[in-house]
Amino acid sequence: MRVRVLLLATSIASSVACAAIAQAPPQQPAIRIQDGGTSGRMESIFIPPKAGAPFSFTLVTEWARPMNNGGNFTLTNERHIVRDSKGRIYQERWILVPKGSKIKSSMDVFQITDPEQHTWYNCLTATKECDLYRYHLTTKDNFQPPTSVSGPLSDGTGYRQHEDLGLSSTEGQETHGYRETTTFNPGVMGNDKPMDVTREFWYSARLAVNLISIVDEPMTGKQVFTVKELSTSEPDPSFFEVPADYKVVDRLNEKN
């Protein structure tokens, strides 16, 4: 009799355990997220809406960042930029890809700005949708090369050295070269030693554009922008028209 009671109790306990397992909610998949990393975007060269100075060119970009073995990891792309005599600008944005790899770049955005109409279309190729913003620059603005003067920085944070590199020729255009080296004192930018940020650029006064620009700073690495295939002929007006199969979303009343 005692054995039968024990067997019955064991059977009940087993049934309760099985029922509890059956009623337990299924476990969610584990989420594993690593610490650290960065997801910043790189700024390119500035294209002003200068009137009477049309061009079209291909801009080659290389962005090299140091590896822990002394080498460099380099991303690159090429993109088309066009401006007409009215100061309207069409420029493409292509995805940066590892230099020398089999990964192909592709255009994900193109932008059209019109200083007369004060419009800026930012168009996504994936969705065929253009956001329409207000464009604030005009052809009357006085565009000059981004130079400064040598001397100490404010609050004693460091020193800036300006160098005039003289005249040269780039893609058949006369360019004036400048180098700006900013030295930050230790502790100013998280640096435990003096830190240099160098910007060298070769500026075309006729086009109001840097045809060569080199930015070298420890925080982000070295960025080199080089113009090639430059033409100063008037471009095709179709560059400045939104394609008919693209939807336009009006954001003119939004701040940008």
C-alpha positions as CSV (number, residue, x, y, z in Angstrom):
1,M,0.0,0.0,0.0
2,R,2.8,2.4,0.9
3,V,4.6,1.7,-2.4
4,R,1.4,2.4,-4.3
5,V,1.0,5.8,-2.5
6,L,4.6,6.7,-3.3
7,L,4.1,5.8,-7.0
8,L,0.9,7.8,-7.1
9,A,2.6,10.8,-5.4
10,T,5.6,10.6,-7.9
11,S,3.1,10.4,-10.8
12,I,1.3,13.5,-9.6
13,A,4.5,15.4,-9.1
14,S,5.7,14.5,-12.5
15,S,2.4,15.6,-14.1
16,V,2.6,19.0,-12.2
17,A,6.2,19.5,-13.5
18,C,5.2,18.7,-17.0
19,A,2.3,21.1,-16.8
20,A,4.5,23.8,-15.5
21,I,7.0,23.3,-18.3
22,A,4.2,23.3,-20.9
23,Q,2.7,26.6,-19.5
24,A,6.1,28.4,-19.3
25,P,6.4,31.2,-21.9
26,P,9.1,30.6,-24.6
27,Q,12.4,32.3,-24.1
28,Q,13.1,35.4,-26.3
29,P,16.1,35.3,-28.5
30,A,19.2,36.7,-26.8
31,I,20.2,40.2,-27.8
32,R,23.9,40.8,-27.9
33,I,25.1,44.4,-28.5
34,Q,28.8,45.3,-28.4
35,D,30.1,48.4,-26.8
36,G,32.0,51.1,-28.6
37,G,32.3,52.0,-32.2
38,T,31.4,55.1,-34.3
39,S,28.9,56.0,-36.9
40,G,29.8,59.6,-38.0
41,R,29.5,61.0,-41.5
42,M,32.1,62.7,-43.5
43,E,31.7,66.2,-44.8
44,S,32.8,66.9,-48.4
45,I,34.0,70.0,-50.2
46,F,31.8,73.1,-50.2
47,I,30.2,74.1,-53.5
48,P,28.9,77.7,-53.5
49,P,26.1,79.0,-55.9
50,K,28.5,81.3,-57.8
51,A,27.0,82.8,-61.0
52,G,28.8,83.0,-64.3
53,A,31.2,80.2,-63.5
54,P,29.7,76.9,-64.8
55,F,31.5,73.6,-64.4
56,S,31.2,69.8,-64.2
57,F,33.7,67.5,-62.7
58,T,34.2,64.2,-60.8
59,L,35.2,64.5,-57.2
60,V,37.4,61.6,-55.9
61,T,37.3,61.1,-52.2
62,E,39.7,59.0,-50.0
63,W,39.3,58.7,-46.3
64,A,42.2,56.9,-44.5
65,R,42.1,55.9,-40.9
66,P,45.0,54.4,-38.9
67,M,44.9,50.7,-38.0
68,N,46.5,49.3,-34.8
69,N,49.4,47.7,-36.8
70,G,50.6,50.9,-38.3
71,G,48.7,50.6,-41.6
72,N,45.6,52.5,-42.8
73,F,42.0,51.5,-43.6
74,T,40.9,53.6,-46.6
75,L,37.4,54.3,-47.9
76,T,36.8,55.9,-51.3
77,N,34.2,57.0,-53.8
78,E,33.7,59.2,-56.9
79,R,30.7,61.5,-57.5
80,H,29.6,63.9,-60.1
81,I,29.1,67.6,-59.4
82,V,27.6,70.2,-61.8
83,R,26.9,73.9,-61.6
84,D,25.5,76.2,-64.3
85,S,25.8,80.0,-65.0
86,K,22.8,80.7,-62.8
87,G,24.5,79.2,-59.8
88,R,22.2,76.1,-59.8
89,I,24.0,73.0,-58.4
90,Y,23.5,69.3,-59.0
91,Q,25.6,66.9,-56.9
92,E,25.5,63.2,-56.3
93,R,26.2,61.4,-53.1
94,W,27.8,57.9,-53.4
95,I,28.4,55.3,-50.7
96,L,32.0,55.1,-49.4
97,V,33.5,51.6,-50.0
98,P,36.8,50.0,-49.0
99,K,39.5,51.0,-51.4
100,G,40.7,48.2,-53.7
101,S,37.9,45.8,-52.6
102,K,35.3,44.1,-54.7
103,I,32.5,46.1,-53.0
104,K,30.9,48.4,-55.5
105,S,29.8,51.9,-54.7
106,S,26.4,53.2,-55.6
107,M,24.5,56.6,-55.6
108,D,22.1,56.8,-52.7
109,V,21.3,60.6,-52.8
110,F,21.4,63.4,-55.3
111,Q,20.7,67.1,-54.5
112,I,19.6,70.0,-56.6
113,T,19.9,73.6,-55.3
114,D,18.6,76.8,-57.0
115,P,19.6,80.2,-55.5
116,E,17.1,82.1,-57.6
117,Q,14.1,80.0,-56.5
118,H,15.6,79.4,-53.0
119,T,14.9,75.6,-53.3
120,W,16.9,72.6,-52.2
121,Y,15.8,69.1,-53.3
122,N,17.3,66.2,-51.4
123,C,16.4,63.1,-53.3
124,L,16.7,59.4,-52.2
125,T,17.3,57.0,-55.0
126,A,16.0,54.0,-53.0
127,T,12.5,55.5,-52.5
128,K,12.4,57.9,-55.4
129,E,11.4,60.7,-53.1
130,C,12.7,64.2,-52.8
131,D,12.4,66.4,-49.7
132,L,12.0,70.1,-50.7
133,Y,13.8,72.5,-48.3
134,R,14.5,76.2,-48.5
135,Y,18.0,77.1,-49.8
136,H,19.5,80.2,-48.2
137,L,22.7,80.9,-50.1
138,T,22.5,83.4,-53.0
139,T,24.7,84.3,-56.0
140,K,25.3,87.7,-54.3
141,D,27.2,86.2,-51.4
142,N,30.9,86.9,-51.3
143,F,32.6,83.5,-51.3
144,Q,36.3,83.5,-50.3
145,P,38.8,80.8,-49.5
146,P,38.5,79.6,-45.8
147,T,41.7,81.1,-44.5
148,S,42.6,82.6,-41.2
149,V,45.6,84.4,-39.7
150,S,48.5,83.0,-37.6
151,G,48.2,83.5,-33.9
152,P,47.1,82.0,-30.5
153,L,43.6,80.5,-30.2
154,S,41.1,82.0,-27.8
155,D,41.3,81.1,-24.1
156,G,44.9,79.9,-24.6
157,T,43.8,76.5,-26.0
158,G,46.6,76.4,-28.7
159,Y,48.0,78.1,-31.8
160,R,47.1,78.4,-35.5
161,Q,49.8,78.7,-38.2
162,H,48.7,80.0,-41.6
163,E,51.0,79.4,-44.7
164,D,50.6,80.7,-48.2
165,L,51.8,78.0,-50.6
166,G,51.6,80.2,-53.7
167,L,50.1,79.6,-57.1
168,S,49.8,76.4,-59.1
169,S,47.6,74.8,-61.8
170,T,45.0,72.1,-61.2
171,E,43.0,70.6,-64.0
172,G,43.9,73.6,-66.2
173,Q,42.7,76.2,-63.6
174,E,45.0,78.5,-61.7
175,T,44.8,77.7,-58.0
176,H,46.2,79.3,-54.9
177,G,47.4,77.0,-52.1
178,Y,47.1,77.4,-48.4
179,R,47.9,75.4,-45.3
180,E,46.4,75.9,-41.9
181,T,47.9,74.0,-39.0
182,T,46.0,74.2,-35.6
183,T,47.9,72.9,-32.6
184,F,45.8,72.2,-29.5
185,N,47.4,72.2,-26.1
186,P,47.3,69.0,-24.0
187,G,43.9,68.4,-22.4
188,V,41.9,70.7,-24.7
189,M,40.5,68.0,-27.0
190,G,41.0,64.9,-24.8
191,N,44.7,64.8,-25.9
192,D,47.5,64.1,-23.5
193,K,50.1,65.7,-25.8
194,P,50.0,68.6,-28.2
195,M,47.7,67.7,-31.2
196,D,47.9,69.1,-34.7
197,V,45.0,69.4,-37.2
198,T,46.2,70.3,-40.7
199,R,44.1,71.6,-43.6
200,E,45.7,72.1,-47.0
201,F,43.7,73.3,-50.0
202,W,44.2,74.6,-53.5
203,Y,41.5,77.2,-54.3
204,S,40.3,78.3,-57.7
205,A,39.2,81.9,-57.5
206,R,37.4,81.6,-60.8
207,L,35.2,78.8,-59.7
208,A,35.2,79.6,-55.9
209,V,35.9,75.9,-55.2
210,N,38.8,74.0,-53.7
211,L,40.1,71.7,-56.5
212,I,42.3,69.8,-54.0
213,S,41.6,69.6,-50.3
214,I,43.4,67.6,-47.6
215,V,42.2,67.4,-44.0
216,D,44.4,65.5,-41.6
217,E,43.4,65.2,-38.0
218,P,43.9,62.5,-35.3
219,M,40.2,62.2,-34.4
220,T,39.0,61.1,-37.9
221,G,42.1,60.3,-40.0
222,K,43.1,61.8,-43.3
223,Q,40.6,62.9,-45.9
224,V,41.7,63.8,-49.5
225,F,39.3,65.4,-52.1
226,T,40.6,65.7,-55.6
227,V,38.8,67.1,-58.7
228,K,39.2,65.4,-62.0
229,E,37.6,65.5,-65.5
230,L,36.9,69.2,-65.0
231,S,34.9,71.0,-67.8
232,T,33.9,74.7,-67.7
233,S,31.3,74.4,-70.4
234,E,27.6,75.1,-69.7
235,P,26.0,71.9,-68.4
236,D,22.8,70.3,-69.7
237,P,19.8,72.0,-68.1
238,S,18.2,68.6,-67.3
239,F,20.6,68.1,-64.4
240,F,18.5,70.7,-62.5
241,E,15.1,69.1,-63.0
242,V,13.6,66.6,-60.6
243,P,12.9,63.3,-62.5
244,A,9.3,62.8,-63.4
245,D,9.0,59.5,-61.5
246,Y,10.1,61.1,-58.2
247,K,7.7,62.2,-55.5
248,V,8.3,65.6,-53.9
249,V,7.6,66.2,-50.2
250,D,7.3,69.9,-49.4
251,R,9.3,70.8,-46.3
252,L,9.7,74.5,-47.0
253,N,8.1,75.6,-43.7
254,E,10.4,73.3,-41.7
255,K,13.7,74.6,-40.2
256,N,16.8,73.2,-41.8
